[in-house]
Amino acid sequence: MSTRVSESELHLTDNVRVIDGGGQTRSAFYAGDGIEQLMADAQGNLRTSYFDESNYWSANPDGTRS
């Protein structure tokens, strides 16, 4: 069974920030739940690994979903 999620329900809180050498935030985004490791290589590519856990959508008090 497939459930369509409306665009308004897709706002997730940013949980990663990319900060430059001067301390300025260059980008921020949601990378998922259960991140175990996050690494960047010399070319700026990000690599993530996740804990082995189940995922589900849950409404947060601030109106976002996780």
C-alpha positions as CSV (number, residue, x, y, z in Angstrom):
1,M,0.0,0.0,0.0
2,S,1.4,3.4,-1.0
3,T,0.5,6.6,0.9
4,R,1.1,10.0,-0.7
5,V,2.5,12.6,1.7
6,S,1.5,16.2,0.9
7,E,4.2,18.8,0.3
8,S,3.2,20.7,3.5
9,E,4.0,17.5,5.5
10,L,7.5,17.2,4.2
11,H,9.2,20.0,6.2
12,L,11.9,18.3,8.4
13,T,14.2,20.1,10.8
14,D,17.7,20.7,9.4
15,N,20.1,18.4,11.3
16,V,23.3,19.0,9.4
17,R,25.1,22.3,8.8
18,V,28.1,22.8,6.4
19,I,30.4,25.4,7.9
20,D,33.2,27.0,6.0
21,G,36.7,27.8,7.3
22,G,35.6,31.2,8.5
23,G,32.8,29.7,10.7
24,Q,29.9,30.7,8.3
25,T,27.1,28.3,7.6
26,R,27.2,27.5,3.9
27,S,24.3,25.0,3.8
28,A,21.9,23.3,6.1
29,F,19.7,20.3,5.4
30,Y,17.9,17.3,6.9
31,A,20.1,14.1,6.5
32,G,17.8,11.6,8.1
33,D,17.4,9.9,11.4
34,G,19.8,7.6,13.1
35,I,23.0,8.9,11.6
36,E,25.9,6.9,13.0
37,Q,28.7,8.6,11.0
38,L,29.0,11.5,8.6
39,M,32.2,12.3,6.7
40,A,33.2,14.7,4.0
41,D,35.9,13.9,1.4
42,A,38.4,16.4,-0.2
43,Q,35.9,17.0,-3.1
44,G,33.1,18.0,-0.7
45,N,31.0,14.8,-1.0
46,L,29.2,13.7,2.1
47,R,29.0,10.1,3.2
48,T,26.6,8.9,5.9
49,S,26.0,5.6,7.7
50,Y,22.9,4.9,9.7
51,F,22.0,2.8,12.8
52,D,20.0,-0.3,12.1
53,E,16.6,0.8,13.3
54,S,13.1,1.1,11.9
55,N,11.8,4.3,10.5
56,Y,8.4,5.9,10.8
57,W,6.8,9.3,10.4
58,S,5.8,11.0,13.6
59,A,4.3,14.5,14.2
60,N,6.4,16.8,16.3
61,P,4.9,19.5,18.6
62,D,6.3,22.3,16.3
63,G,4.4,21.0,13.3
64,T,7.3,19.2,11.6
65,R,7.4,15.5,11.0
66,S,10.2,13.1,11.7
